[in-house]
């Protein structure tokens, strides 16, 4: 019997929807506040933490043995945090909207760098995001900074789902792109019906 498939739709302004398709055995946690799933990307495991009640999500990069993998960039990072809308879902389809800010976080879970600020303001100027989403982005940025400047991102994530006993996720997974016209629930007026006010 084929495993049940799940789909994560992530809108990048103005119209690109990035889709992760994965099987049920890739899901590590799904409850009222959080979705966590693992997918293979080349020689890495990407663990994605997405929240129903927070304005950010977190990509963590892991080697197959469970160690944090350091990716080079503006800073050497193990985590890429997106400021984004809270998650919403309809059955096996999950959705959120990237609000353009990215925060790269180092291996210690504290050192960080904010990027893509210009893209955020372009999205505001072009009215691709609503006033509600703009305010949510600032809340997400402030909440994430508080975590990073406090006990750090690793402690925060470990309280939700520990980085222990990492296993390679199933093989049933794909990554592809769609246009927003094919995912109409993510259009500006439509998505406002689903985004929880947190």
Beta strands, then each sheet from edge to edge (+ up, - down):
strand 1: 5-12
strand 2: 16-23
strand 3: 27-30
strand 4: 34-41
strand 5: 44-51
strand 6: 56-62
strand 7: 79-84
strand 8: 88-90
strand 9: 93-105
strand 10: 112-115
strand 11: 173-179
sheet 1: 3+ 4- 5+ 6- 7+ 9- 1- 2+ 11-
sheet 2: 3+ 4- 5+ 6- 7+ 9- 8+
sheet 3: 3+ 4- 5+ 6- 7+ 9- 10+
end
